[in-house]
Amino acid sequence: MDLFGNIDSNGTPDKNEGKPLADRIRPTSLNEVVGQEHLLGKGKILRVLLDTKDVPSMIFWGPSGVGKTTLGWLIGKYMKLPYVSLSAVSIGIKEVKEIIQKTRARRIILFIDEFHRFNKLQQDAFLPHVESGNIVLIGATTENPSFEIISPLLSRMKVLTLKALEQKDLVRIIKRALREDKELREAAVKIDDDTVDELALLANGDARKALNLLEVCYKMMKKEGTGEPVINHDILREAYQRNIVVYDKKGEMHYDLISALHKSMRGSDPDAALYWLARMLEGGEDPLFILRRMVRFASEDVGNADPHALSLAMAATEAFRFIGPPEGYLALAQTCIYLSLCEKSNAVYTAYNLASSDARELPEYPVPLHIRNAPTGLMRELGYGHDYLYPHNYTDGLVEQEHFPPEITNKRYYFPTDRGYEKRLGEFLEKVRKIVKKT
């Protein structure tokens, strides 16, 4: 019961009164959803699952304002199941268990926003309910599920990636709001296409941000109180400046700035890299998120051209945890400069991609007997470890011996560059191949 619900002229509570514009025009059917065609288009996964009424537990992964909450609600509507929406920011696992217990007689859709905020022990509590099918769990997150969601839960849930909305999608959403929202429609708000395009551009792929900005423009327009109700460039710019956040670490800027930092380090430009690093830190980004990217960069873009890079990135992570902000930011700056200026090689990255492709696509060839482990007498009798040549018994620790399955002998994945320490590794590798493989 709503004790404070507003009453319209007919004496009926107006459920939309006081709600933000983004909530007032939230889609009520799949046909009203804009964007995410890779999930909702004809024959695409989410559309097929909804058409067959066979929706599994899922993780919605994507930036803010792209429709994760809306899709969760629509799934409940289409499945005709009780729908419970919670946020991990404001509720604990105890309350979640109580809700599940109360509804144990019926299957429910349980939507949890910011799901990554539950720690690993809390996430464990969902396992039996997801496993049994008592609940269809839909977790929404802006963080990479591979890092933030426990493996047992991930293996039982389908991860669907939602994309930032394109400018044309945001234009459609803005025009729909102007056309269908009761308050905006009755006010006969006028806004030209150029201003709509600019508003969509400023929203950076976030529908909620676009609608919030439109609503601020509308309130400023009403406040002016003179002449025709028009939202123009000047009002938009003023509204944007009053409403802007220097850095939205949950939105598209989060991804754009970390990309700029990564590409600046890859391009050996320490000054640009430091600028993007400072933009992120001063804007409130989690330093550990940046450090995780630096650790990845040390293997992906530096690799064995400078093996010290990975050690430095890990040391910077520990240094920041030990010192904390703001002094700990210097460890990030030091690593940023070093990674920018050290020799680069993606040979490790390329090699692993080639090897992992073969591991996925080729048959599971058996391990050759001579390099198998032989801990028991029976295994030795079966030939496990037989004829294995122990390299330390040979000159230079090298001996002619095959380590691949015979079906893929002489496969090559790692092609070292002639940069930095990797040049030395490449020279040794050629020596190895001449002796071990007789090439």
C-alpha positions in Angstrom: 0.0 0.0 0.0 1.3 3.4 -0.9 0.4 5.8 1.9 1.7 8.8 0.1 0.7 8.1 -3.5 -0.3 11.1 -5.6 -4.0 11.2 -6.7 -4.9 12.3 -10.3 -8.0 14.3 -11.2 -10.1 11.2 -11.2 -9.1 10.2 -7.7 -6.8 7.5 -9.0 -3.2 7.2 -7.6 -0.7 8.3 -10.2 2.1 5.7 -10.0 4.4 7.7 -12.3 4.2 10.9 -10.3 7.6 11.9 -9.0 9.4 9.1 -10.8 12.4 9.9 -13.0 11.8 10.1 -16.7 13.9 7.0 -17.3 11.4 5.0 -15.1 8.3 6.6 -16.5 9.1 5.4 -20.1 10.7 2.1 -19.3 9.8 -0.4 -22.1 6.8 -2.6 -21.3 7.4 -5.1 -24.1 10.4 -6.5 -26.1 9.2 -4.5 -29.1 9.9 -1.3 -27.3 13.4 -2.2 -26.3 16.0 -0.3 -28.3 19.4 -1.8 -29.1 20.9 -5.2 -28.1 19.9 -6.7 -31.5 22.6 -9.4 -31.0 20.4 -10.7 -28.2 16.9 -9.8 -29.1 16.9 -9.9 -32.9 15.0 -12.6 -34.8 16.6 -16.0 -34.1 19.0 -14.5 -31.5 19.5 -16.2 -28.1 17.4 -14.2 -25.7 14.5 -13.8 -28.1 14.5 -17.6 -28.7 14.7 -18.4 -25.0 11.8 -16.0 -24.3 9.7 -17.3 -27.2 10.1 -20.9 -25.8 9.5 -19.8 -22.2 12.8 -21.6 -21.3 15.0 -19.0 -19.7 17.9 -20.2 -17.6 19.7 -18.4 -14.9 21.8 -15.7 -16.5 24.4 -13.0 -15.9 23.8 -9.7 -17.8 27.2 -8.0 -18.3 27.5 -4.5 -19.7 27.9 -0.8 -19.0 25.3 1.3 -17.2 22.2 2.4 -18.9 21.9 -0.3 -21.6 18.8 -2.1 -20.4 19.9 -4.8 -17.9 17.2 -4.0 -15.4 14.5 -3.6 -18.1 15.4 -6.9 -19.7 15.2 -8.6 -16.3 11.7 -7.2 -15.6 10.5 -8.2 -19.1 11.8 -11.7 -18.6 9.6 -12.0 -15.5 6.7 -10.6 -17.5 7.1 -13.0 -20.4 7.7 -16.0 -18.2 4.6 -15.2 -16.2 6.6 -15.9 -13.0 6.7 -13.8 -9.7 9.5 -11.2 -10.2 11.7 -10.0 -7.3 14.2 -7.2 -8.0 17.0 -6.5 -5.5 20.3 -4.6 -5.4 23.4 -6.1 -3.8 24.2 -2.5 -2.8 21.4 -2.3 -0.3 20.6 -5.9 0.7 22.5 -8.8 2.3 22.5 -12.5 1.7 20.3 -13.0 4.8 17.5 -11.0 3.2 17.9 -12.9 -0.1 17.6 -16.3 1.7 14.5 -15.1 3.5 12.8 -14.1 0.2 13.7 -17.4 -1.4 12.4 -19.3 1.7 9.1 -17.4 1.6 8.6 -18.2 -2.1 9.9 -21.8 -2.0 6.5 -23.2 -3.1 6.7 -21.2 -6.3 9.4 -20.7 -8.9 10.5 -17.0 -9.1 12.6 -14.7 -11.2 15.2 -13.2 -8.9 16.9 -10.2 -10.4 19.9 -8.8 -8.5 21.6 -5.6 -9.7 25.3 -5.0 -8.9 25.6 -8.8 -8.4 29.4 -8.6 -8.3 29.2 -6.8 -4.9 28.3 -10.1 -3.3 31.5 -11.7 -2.1 32.4 -15.3 -2.9 30.9 -16.8 0.2 27.7 -14.9 -0.4 27.6 -16.1 -4.0 27.9 -19.7 -2.8 24.5 -19.4 -1.2 22.8 -19.2 -4.6 24.3 -22.4 -5.9 21.7 -24.9 -4.5 18.8 -22.8 -5.6 20.2 -22.2 -9.1 21.1 -25.9 -9.4 17.6 -27.1 -8.4 15.8 -24.5 -10.6 13.8 -23.1 -7.7 14.8 -19.7 -8.8 15.8 -18.2 -12.2 18.6 -16.0 -11.1 19.5 -13.0 -13.2 22.5 -11.1 -12.0 23.4 -7.7 -13.5 27.0 -6.5 -13.4 29.2 -3.9 -15.0 32.3 -5.9 -14.0 33.9 -8.8 -15.9 32.1 -12.0 -14.6 35.3 -14.0 -15.1 36.9 -12.0 -12.3 33.9 -11.2 -10.1 31.6 -14.3 -10.2 32.6 -17.6 -8.7 33.3 -20.4 -11.2 30.7 -22.9 -9.9 28.0 -20.2 -10.4 29.3 -19.2 -13.8 29.2 -22.8 -15.0 25.5 -22.9 -14.1 24.5 -19.5 -15.6 24.5 -18.1 -19.1 26.6 -15.0 -19.5 25.0 -12.5 -21.9 27.0 -9.4 -22.9 25.1 -6.2 -23.4 26.6 -3.4 -25.5 26.7 0.3 -25.0 23.9 1.9 -27.1 24.7 3.6 -30.4 23.9 7.2 -30.9 21.0 6.3 -33.3 19.5 4.1 -30.5 19.7 7.0 -28.0 18.1 9.3 -30.5 15.2 6.9 -30.8 14.8 6.7 -27.0 14.9 10.5 -26.6 12.2 11.0 -29.3 10.1 8.3 -27.8 10.2 10.0 -24.4 9.2 13.3 -26.0 6.3 11.6 -27.8 5.1 9.2 -25.1 5.8 10.7 -21.7 2.7 12.4 -20.4 4.4 15.4 -18.8 6.7 16.1 -21.8 3.9 15.6 -24.3 1.5 17.9 -22.5 4.2 20.6 -22.2 4.5 20.5 -26.0 8.3 20.5 -25.7 10.1 21.5 -28.9 13.7 20.3 -29.6 15.3 20.3 -33.0 17.1 17.2 -34.5 20.6 18.8 -34.1 20.0 19.2 -30.3 18.7 15.7 -30.0 21.8 14.4 -31.7 24.0 16.4 -29.4 22.1 15.2 -26.4 22.6 11.6 -27.6 26.3 12.1 -28.1 26.8 13.5 -24.6 25.1 10.5 -23.1 28.0 8.2 -24.3 25.8 5.1 -24.9 23.9 5.3 -21.6 20.1 5.6 -22.1 19.5 6.5 -18.4 22.0 9.4 -18.7 20.3 10.6 -21.9 16.9 10.6 -20.3 18.2 12.2 -17.1 19.8 15.0 -19.1 16.6 15.5 -21.1 14.7 15.8 -17.9 17.1 18.4 -16.5 16.8 20.4 -19.7 13.0 20.2 -19.4 13.1 21.5 -15.8 15.4 24.3 -16.8 13.2 25.2 -19.7 10.1 25.4 -17.4 12.1 27.5 -15.0 12.8 30.0 -17.8 9.1 30.5 -18.0 9.1 32.7 -21.1 8.1 32.2 -24.6 7.7 28.9 -26.4 8.8 25.7 -24.5 12.0 25.0 -26.5 15.1 23.0 -25.5 18.0 24.4 -27.5 21.8 24.0 -27.6 22.3 26.6 -24.9 19.9 25.0 -22.4 21.5 21.6 -23.2 25.0 22.8 -22.6 24.0 24.5 -19.3 22.2 21.4 -18.1 25.1 19.2 -19.1 27.6 21.3 -17.1 25.4 21.3 -14.0 24.9 17.6 -14.3 28.3 16.3 -15.5 30.4 13.8 -13.6 34.1 14.1 -14.2 34.5 10.4 -14.5 31.8 7.7 -14.5 33.6 4.6 -13.5 30.6 2.4 -14.3 29.8 3.9 -17.7 31.4 4.0 -21.1 34.1 6.4 -20.0 35.4 3.6 -17.7 36.2 1.5 -20.8 37.3 4.3 -23.0 40.0 5.6 -20.6 41.4 2.2 -19.7 41.7 1.6 -23.5 43.4 4.9 -23.9 45.9 4.1 -21.2 46.6 0.6 -22.6 47.1 1.9 -26.2 49.3 4.8 -25.0 51.6 2.3 -23.1 51.6 0.0 -26.1 52.6 3.0 -28.2 55.6 3.7 -25.9 54.1 7.2 -25.0 54.7 7.6 -21.2 53.3 11.2 -21.2 50.0 10.3 -22.7 49.8 7.2 -20.6 50.4 9.2 -17.4 47.6 11.7 -18.5 45.1 8.9 -18.9 46.2 7.3 -15.6 45.7 10.5 -13.8 42.3 11.1 -15.3 41.2 7.7 -14.0 42.7 8.0 -10.5 41.5 11.6 -10.0 38.1 10.6 -11.2 37.8 7.9 -8.6 38.6 4.7 -10.5 39.6 1.7 -8.4 43.4 1.6 -8.6 43.3 -2.2 -8.5 41.3 -2.2 -11.7 44.1 -0.3 -13.4 46.7 -2.5 -11.9 45.0 -5.6 -13.2 45.2 -4.1 -16.7 48.9 -3.3 -16.1 49.6 -6.9 -15.1 47.7 -8.1 -18.2 49.7 -5.6 -20.3 53.0 -6.9 -19.0 52.3 -10.3 -20.5 50.2 -9.3 -23.5 52.2 -6.4 -24.9 55.7 -6.8 -23.2 56.0 -10.5 -22.6 59.5 -11.9 -22.7 61.0 -8.8 -24.4 61.3 -7.7 -20.7 60.3 -10.4 -18.2 60.9 -7.9 -15.4 57.8 -6.0 -16.5 55.4 -8.6 -15.0 57.3 -8.6 -11.7 57.2 -4.8 -11.5 53.4 -4.8 -12.2 52.8 -7.3 -9.4 55.1 -5.4 -7.1 53.2 -2.2 -7.8 50.0 -4.1 -6.9 51.4 -5.1 -3.5 52.9 -1.7 -2.9 49.6 0.0 -3.4 47.8 -2.4 -1.1 50.5 -1.8 1.5 50.6 2.0 1.3 47.2 2.9 0.0 46.2 6.3 -1.6 47.3 8.8 -2.4 51.0 7.9 -1.9 50.4 4.5 -3.4 49.5 6.2 -6.7 53.2 6.7 -7.3 53.6 2.9 -7.7 51.1 3.0 -10.5 52.8 6.0 -12.1 56.2 4.2 -11.9 54.8 1.1 -13.5 53.0 3.1 -16.1 56.2 4.8 -17.2 58.2 1.6 -17.2 55.7 -0.3 -19.2 55.5 2.5 -21.7 59.3 2.6 -22.2 60.3 -1.1 -22.1 60.7 -3.2 -25.2 57.4 -4.6 -26.5 56.4 -8.0 -27.8 53.1 -9.8 -28.3 54.8 -13.1 -29.1 53.5 -14.7 -25.8 50.0 -13.5 -26.5 50.1 -14.8 -30.1 51.6 -18.1 -29.0 49.0 -18.8 -26.4 46.2 -17.9 -28.8 47.6 -20.4 -31.3 48.0 -23.1 -28.7 44.6 -22.6 -27.2 43.0 -22.8 -30.6 44.6 -26.2 -31.2 43.6 -27.3 -27.7 40.0 -26.5 -28.5 39.7 -27.6 -32.1 42.1 -30.6 -32.5 41.3 -34.1 -31.1 42.5 -34.8 -27.5 45.6 -36.7 -28.5 47.0 -38.9 -25.7 50.2 -37.9 -23.9 53.2 -39.9 -25.4 54.1 -42.7 -23.0 57.7 -41.6 -22.5 56.7 -38.3 -20.9 53.8 -39.6 -18.8 54.1 -39.7 -15.0 54.8 -43.1 -13.6 54.2 -43.2 -9.8 53.3 -46.9 -9.6 54.8 -50.2 -10.6 51.9 -51.0 -12.8 52.2 -47.8 -14.7 55.9 -48.4 -15.3 55.1 -51.9 -16.6 52.6 -50.4 -19.0 55.4 -48.2 -20.4 54.7 -45.0 -18.6 57.9 -42.9 -18.5 59.8 -45.6 -20.5 62.7 -44.3 -22.7 62.4 -40.8 -21.2 65.7 -39.0 -21.6 66.6 -36.8 -18.6 68.0 -33.5 -20.1 70.3 -32.8 -17.1 72.3 -35.9 -18.0 73.3 -34.4 -21.4 75.6 -31.6 -22.6 73.9 -28.1 -22.2 70.9 -29.8 -20.7 69.6 -30.6 -24.3 68.7 -33.9 -25.8 67.0 -35.0 -29.0 63.5 -36.0 -27.8 59.9 -35.4 -28.9 57.4 -33.8 -26.5 54.4 -33.4 -28.8 51.9 -36.1 -29.7 53.1 -37.8 -32.9 50.1 -36.4 -34.8 51.3 -32.8 -34.4 55.1 -33.2 -34.3 57.0 -29.9 -35.0 54.1 -27.6 -34.3 55.3 -24.0 -33.6 53.4 -21.5 -31.6 56.1 -19.2 -30.1 57.9 -16.9 -32.5 60.1 -14.6 -30.4 60.9 -11.1 -31.7 64.5 -9.7 -31.9 63.6 -7.1 -29.2 64.9 -6.9 -25.7 65.5 -10.0 -23.7 63.3 -12.0 -26.2 66.1 -11.7 -28.7 68.3 -13.8 -26.4 65.5 -16.3 -25.9 65.0 -16.6 -29.6 68.7 -17.4 -30.1 68.6 -20.0 -27.4 65.4 -21.4 -28.9 67.0 -21.9 -32.3 69.9 -23.7 -30.6 67.3 -25.9 -28.8 65.4 -26.8 -32.0 68.6 -27.7 -33.8 69.5 -30.2 -31.1 66.1 -31.4 -29.8 64.2 -31.5 -33.0 67.2 -31.9 -35.4 65.8 -29.1 -37.6 
